[in-house]
Amino acid sequence: MSSHPHDREAIDCLMELRTALASHGIALPSLDLHLLSYSGRYASPPLISLGNCNLATAQRLTAALAKP
């Protein structure tokens, strides 16, 4: 773990997002913390990089988000 003041918060959020996506059968292989967010000292948490996905994954994500 780094010394970034919001590291634990960002990691927890990342894990929750992975779990939520997995509950809909969605996996984003490059989902991770945005490493360049660690290059400076900002008061905000590091960014989460959603990464790339194929068409089928994008369609599943769209369908999951469209559900009421």
Beta strands, then each sheet from edge to edge (+ up, - down):
strand 1: 32-33
strand 2: 48-49
sheet 1: 1+ 2-
end
